[in-house]
Amino acid sequence: MAGDTTLSENYAFAGVYHVFDQHTDSADRHLLACCSLDGTISVCRLAPGPPAVLRVLRGHGGGVADFAWSLSNDVLVSASLDGTLRLWAPADGRCIRRVPDPDGAALLCCAFQPLNNNLTVVSDSPTSPWDPPASP
């Protein structure tokens, strides 16, 4: 929270007019998620009514660098600087699965395979932009 404002007041949705176009369920079309370097993902509802934070997904021990919605919008995958990939059930905020990087590297991006939501792709970098420079 910033200052004396509430959690909902800290999210500014000005200029957000299009979130999902592939979903037919009107509720799905008004969801937005935001990842943060504090290790959380906020799932928000933009309409109907005033925008609101529905839940905050907590569990990563480092910043969340990327996330992706499944095509059916019932699962989120997230990649974190803590070296883990997590699968989430955004409807109730549960972490479904935690998968550590075998080398402990910071994970920078992730995606669902478009034709099969049972597969995810994740990427790290041997020299992450968040790593301190190597000493000479």
Secondary structure in CASP SS format (residue, H / E / C, confidence):
PFRMAT SS
TARGET T0000
AUTHOR 0000-0000-0000
METHOD secondary structure of the structure
MODEL  1
M C 1.00
A C 1.00
G C 1.00
D C 1.00
T C 1.00
T C 1.00
L C 1.00
S H 1.00
E H 1.00
N H 1.00
Y C 1.00
A C 1.00
F C 1.00
A C 1.00
G C 1.00
V C 1.00
Y C 1.00
H C 1.00
V C 1.00
F C 1.00
D C 1.00
Q C 1.00
H C 1.00
T C 1.00
D C 1.00
S C 1.00
A C 1.00
D H 1.00
R H 1.00
H H 1.00
L E 1.00
L E 1.00
A E 1.00
C E 1.00
C E 1.00
S C 1.00
L C 1.00
D C 1.00
G C 1.00
T E 1.00
I E 1.00
S E 1.00
V E 1.00
C E 1.00
R E 1.00
L C 1.00
A C 1.00
P C 1.00
G C 1.00
P C 1.00
P C 1.00
A E 1.00
V E 1.00
L E 1.00
R E 1.00
V E 1.00
L E 1.00
R E 1.00
G C 1.00
H C 1.00
G C 1.00
G C 1.00
G C 1.00
V E 1.00
A E 1.00
D E 1.00
F E 1.00
A E 1.00
W E 1.00
S C 1.00
L C 1.00
S C 1.00
N C 1.00
D C 1.00
V C 1.00
L E 1.00
V E 1.00
S E 1.00
A E 1.00
S E 1.00
L C 1.00
D C 1.00
G C 1.00
T E 1.00
L E 1.00
R E 1.00
L E 1.00
W E 1.00
A E 1.00
P C 1.00
A C 1.00
D C 1.00
G C 1.00
R E 1.00
C E 1.00
I E 1.00
R E 1.00
R E 1.00
V E 1.00
P E 1.00
D C 1.00
P C 1.00
D C 1.00
G C 1.00
A C 1.00
A C 1.00
L E 1.00
L E 1.00
C E 1.00
C E 1.00
A E 1.00
F E 1.00
Q E 1.00
P C 1.00
L C 1.00
N E 1.00
N E 1.00
N E 1.00
L E 1.00
T E 1.00
V E 1.00
V E 1.00
S E 1.00
D E 1.00
S C 1.00
P C 1.00
T C 1.00
S C 1.00
P C 1.00
W C 1.00
D C 1.00
P C 1.00
P C 1.00
A C 1.00
S C 1.00
P C 1.00
END
